[in-house]
Amino acid sequence: MTNRLRKSATLLICLVAVSALAFATGDAESGADSSEEVQLQWLATGPGVQRDFDEVMGIANEMLADYVPNTTFEMEIVPPPDYRQRFDLMMAASEQLDIAWKGWMQGYAEEVNKGSYLPLDDLIDQYAPAIKEEVPSWLLTAGRIDGELYIIPKFEVHYWQMGLHTDNAKFEQYFDLEGWMETVAIDTPYNTVTPDLYDAMEEYMQTLRDAGVGGSGFSPWVFTMPRGEDLVKGPPNWTYTMPAVANVYRPGYEWDFTVLNTYERPETIAFFEKMAEWREEGFIREDMLSLANPRQFENTDAEGYDIWFHNYVNPLGTDYTVETRWSQLHTRVAAEPFPFVQPTPNDGNTIPRTAANPERAIQVMALMQTEAGADFYNTLVWGIEGRHYNEVRPGRIETIDYAGQGNADSPYGLWKWALGNVWNAWLTQADQSDDLFEYYEAQHQLGIESPFTGFNFDTTNVVNELAQIRSVLSEYVRAFMSGYYEEDLYAEFLEKLDLAGVDTLIDETQGQLDAHLASINIPKTGYIQ
Amino acid sequence: MRTQAELRQQVVLNIILWIVCLFGFIVPLVIVITTSFTEENSLIANGYRIIPRETSLEAYRLLFRAPGKMIDAYIVTILQSVIGTFISVLIMGLCAYAISRKAFRMRRTVSLFILFTFLFGGGLVPTYILNTQYLGLGDTFLIHIVHNLANAFYLIVMRTFFKNIPESLIESAKMDGGGEFLIFARIIFPLAMPAFATISLLGLLDRWNNWFTSLVYIRDESLYTLQFLLQRILRDFEFINAIAAESVTNIDIQLFQAPTESMRYAMVVVAAGPMLMVFPLFQRYFVRGLTVGSVKG
C-alpha cells in the first residue's frame, strides 16, 4: 500500500468513526417532573396541512395548558399513503416522537417486535387511569401482545355485518324483501354465503333485466370470499383475505379452531364457480378483469352494478337503510343475521420508543380518549366555532365547506378516528342519527364475540412464504373472482400455492392461534357461544 | 447509376418510413393529451382514443382547484431545477477539471473518494440524519439544492471528457499567462460545451422529476415540488374515493368521485409540458468534434 493510499484510508476511517460517535450521542429526557416545560411531538394522519392549521394548533395548545400544565405539542399531519414511510424514517433517525398514530398499513405485531412502541400499562396506571375506566377492556384486549398493551385501538365501530347494496328505486319496485329476509335467516353453523342467497341475488338481477332496468350485474369485490375471519393481519391486499382462515361459528354451534386453506374450502370453489356461471349469463361484466378499479361501478348509474356487498349499518332501526350516494338514492339491506364483533389494533394511538416525555404523552392521550378531554379533542378535530363549524345543538354541529371529514382543501378539519375516541366526537350533518353511538354499542352487545380478539399474527417466521403466496394470489385470484374459473387452472393455482409454502403458513398460524386461545382460556374443543 | 424512377421510389419509401416512425413517437403523446381531456366514464367505457367521445376539463379543474399551491409548486420546481442544476454543474465541472489534470497531485485520492460514493451510497437514514439533524436542512428550500449537489457518475463522465481535451491547449494558455480559473472559463468550458449541456440536461430532468426529496424532507406544502404535489393530489383523491365508497352517510358525496384515470394523464401533461419546451434548447449542443481545428500544426 502506498503512503498516499494509507493516508486516504486512515482519513476515511477517522471520518466514519467521528460520524458514528456523533450519531451515537442521543439524549433521553423525561417529563415526569410536572413543573418542567415540555413540548410533545405528535405524528398523526389526516388530509395534510390545511389553511387554518397553525391557528387551531395555537388555540389547542392554550387549552392544553389547563389540562396538562407546562405542556405544549407540535403536530405533524401526514396523509395515509405517505404515513408508514414517514414513521419508519423518524424511528430510524431516532427523532423525538411522543405520540404517534398507528395505521392499517403498519403491521402491529411486527412494529411491536421491532420495539417501535413503549408498553402502556404502567404509564396508564400511574398517569392516566381514566383511560382504562372509559375505554372498554375488550377493546384494549385487541391491543395486547403477550399481555402487554402497546396501543389504544381506535374506539369506533368494531363489528361487521354483511349487507346487500342496490339502487333504491329498483329495490322498492322489484326486490322481494320478505323472501330475502327468510333466506338470510337460514341457520348455518358458521357465517357463509349460502346457495339460497346466491339464488335470491340472481333472481333479483334477472327480474331487473326482464323489466329492462338491469345494470351490469354483480360486483364481487367486498365480502365475497366465504366468511371466516382473516387471521393473517397486515396491509390489506385486493383479495381482502389470505389463505389461512378459521370459520366464525354462530351462537349454539361448537367452534372448530382448525386453520384452513381458504382456497381448498368448498365454499370458495362454489363461489368461483358461481362467478363463472354469472359471467356466462352476463351478471359479471365481461371487461371486469381488465378494469383498473373494478369497484368503480358500485353506483346506481345505468352502467352501474345491480348489487354488491358491503357492511350493513342501520341506526334508524328500519328494515333497510336509504342513503344518498353520488346524487342517487341507495339502499342497504342485511345479508347476515348477526354482526360479528372483532376489535382490531389496525389503527390507534401509540407512544413510540423515541418519546422524550412518555408521562406527558399518556396524559394528552387520555384527553383524546376520555370525556374529560372531549372539548380539547373536538377542537382538534373540528376547529373553531363559526369559522369551521356551527353548533346546531349541544353535541351536534354542521361543518363548513365540507361534510364528513376534512380534506386537503378544507380550511380546517382533521379526522376524528385518527386522533382519539370517536365516541366523544360531536355528530355532524354526515351522521344519520342522534343515537348513532347507542346503536353501535347495541350492535357490539348483539354480535358474535370474536375469540380472535387480541390475536395478532406475527409474520416474522413466514415472511418469505407470504411474499410468494401473495405473488401467486395476485396472478390467479382476480381472474377467478372475475368469472374465469376453470378446473384445470384452479388445480394449477393450488399446486403453486403448495409450492409457495401455504402449509407452512397454515401450520404457523395454527401454532400461534393455539397459543392465543390458551392465553385467554378458550378450549380448542367444546367452545360454544 | 440509379435511374430517376429508382431514386423517386427510394425517396417515397423513406418518407413512408419516417412517417411511420413519427407516428410511433407522436401518437402516444397525442393519446396522453386527449385522454387528459376525456370524460372519466367515457374513458372507462370506450378505452383510450385519439379523438375522445366525450370531453371534459374535470381532471384539470381538480388539479388546479387550488391554483396557489400549483403556482408555488411550479416556482419551487423551476427554481430548484435551474439553480440546483447550475450550481451542481459548476461544482462538478470544477471538480472534474481538477481531477482530470495531471498536474494535480491528489487527483487519484480525490478520484478514489468520488468513486467510493459511486459504489457505496450512505443510505437513506444516515443521509436523512445528516441533512436534518446536523445541517438543519429539513423543511427548507435549500434541501432541494444541496441534496445531491454532486453526482459521482456525472463527475466521472465529465472528467473523462476533459481528459480528451489536448493538454497542449492548456499549456499554450499557460504560456500566455492564463491562470487555472481563466483556462477553465475561457478554454475548457467552451470546448466541453457538449459535456456541460448533456450533464445539465440530465441533471435538470433529475431535478424536475424529483419527488422523493419532498416526501422525505418537506412538511411545508409551499415547498413541495410539482411532481410530489401532483402525486399527492392523485393519492388523496384515490383515498377519498375509497373512504367515500365505504362510509355510511345521508349526505351527497358526489364531490368526492374524482376522475383519477384521466387525472393521471392530465398530470403527465402538466408535469412534462415545460420540459418538452426546454429540450430543443439543449439539442444544438449535442454535436461532436468541437475541438477539430482548434490545434494547429
Interface residues (C-beta under 8 A of the other chain):
Chain A: R4 L5 K7 S8 L12 S19 A22 F23 P47 G48 V49 E76 P79 P80 P81 D82 Q85 L89 A92 A93 E95 L291 A292 N293 R295 Q296 E298 N299 D301 E303 H310 N311 V313 T321 E323 T324 R325 W326 S327 A403 G404 Q405 N407 A408 D409 Q429 A430 D431 Q432
Chain B: N41 I44 A45 R65 A66 R108 T109 L112 F113 F116 L124 V125 P126 Y128 I129 T132 Q133 Y134 L215 V216 R219 D220 E221 R232 I233 R235 D236 F239 I240 I243 A244 A245 E246 S247 V248 T249 N250 I251 D252 I253 Q254 Q257 T260 E261
